Amino acid sequence: MKKTITLVSILIFSVSHYAFSQDESDSKLLKQFHAIQSEEMMTWMQKLCSPEFNGRLAGTPEFIASAEWVAGKLKEWGIKPGGDNGTYFQWFNFPYTVVNDIGSLTLNLIQSDGTVIKKNYTYPEEYYPGMNSGSGEITAEVVFVGYGVTAPELNYDDYKGIDVKGKIVLMNRDVPYTDPGNPEYKKWVKYCYHQYKLENAVKHGAAGMLYIDGALANPNISYDPSIIVCGIGPQPLADIFAGLKTTNKDILAKITKTFKPASFTTGKNFTIRANTTRHPEGKACNVIGVIEGNDPVLKNEVIIIGGHLDAVGKAGKVVNGALDNGSGVIDIMGAAKAMALSGIGLKRSVMFLFIGGEEGGLVGSTTYTERPLFPKDKTITYINLDMVGNGTGLSVSAGSPYKDLLNYFVQADNQYIHRTIQTSAPVPGTFYGRPRSDGVVFSMAGYRTMDIGTTGSVKKVYYHLPGDDPDGLTIDIMEDVSKMVYVALTNMANDIELRL
């Protein structure tokens, strides 16, 4: 009888102790959940977009200052450094270009008597100076080269049969293959990159480049001193096609349908002027903070959440990069602070990765995948946040083989956030995401990659343009993204049943 009483007592104690522990854990979770406040997040955002950081162009002293500020916050919250030599920083070489003034773009209308009527375009509405342009001036005929792609293995070449030596090439972003959900798209990805397009133009002898990109600030183009670069919007494009009995849109539709190039000389003459200074000595970094797991085995597994810290800097006017991607950075910071201060022990490790050099060519994410802190096979997932600060709803995506990871975010939303949430596993197999994003770098390196975003945009988006400022954000959605991430990652890190 005594033994039975003792056994029952032990069982009752165990159950009540578990219940107490669970209640205590829930209390801790909720305390920091409610401590994630949009007011504090906005003060961080205003700091990140302050003149002190001057648009956070990777490689510049101002970008490094922003990285030091983020690292200082991680240290303040007790998050351990995960960078080089016991620091928060993972360094890499990153040459950069300073745009000294806005340059100019001019259409030269040559009359029958030899006189020239000049049409000067306005910055930044109609053109944007090439942020990695060579310095100087070029006046030449414009040659349309479609997507600017030479892909012999795909039987496609926009430069075939056309002479662009000493001329200005006009080209579009992206590639003719327009279905990212199809595995065939992977063959085209390397031709999507802006760097490739410029290098291919130089290879074919072009002296100037007009990029049809909506007149955006874009440092994600290779630097070559021999070529002058300018981004253009709708008006210069319309002027180039005026009188040609076709449009850029119509030509692209034909190319994407037939996969046959349609390059031609336009007969239009332009002048591009750029004033830039190259800094080959530039360096940039990733900022890495880690909350180490407390389970002897599971602590060797890591969940990585990341977003790029850099923006596009200044060319005439500062592009503060609030939405792109101060929003992702601040969302991660909110979750990081809550996880660090909650007092809830994590079985697995969680890494907060603030990436440098995304805008200049995905250099920081490439650096991490080549020099990882944790082995790839011990990485549960990499979760990417980019432009997550404008909207009314939430979205989470994962590759189809590991779509069960979406459930942690759905449960967090259903239990605590109560926003509309869209989930998807959009791409079969290993490839996932948009080209020119850090998520694609991780995906193509073999990591299980996820993406968090927002839906239902409610404010005008100034993508890579002056105007991407804190007042263009919906800070309440950022608070909820941060809260969702905090709850989901806490549960993911502590789920001993998680198997991939």
Helices and strands as residue ranges (DSSP letters): H 2-35, H 38-48, H 61-76, E 80-81, G 84-86, E 89-93, E 96-99, E 104-110, E 116-120, E 127-129, E 136-144, E 150-151, G 152-154, E 156-157, E 168-172, G 183-191, H 194-203, E 208-212, E 228-232, H 234-241, H 248-258, E 264-274, E 276-279, E 283-291, G 298-300, E 302-308, I 322-326, H 327-341, E 349-355, H 363-370, G 376-378, E 379-385, E 393-398, G 400-405, H 406-412, I 413-417, E 421-424, H 438-444, E 449-455, G 470-472, H 475-494
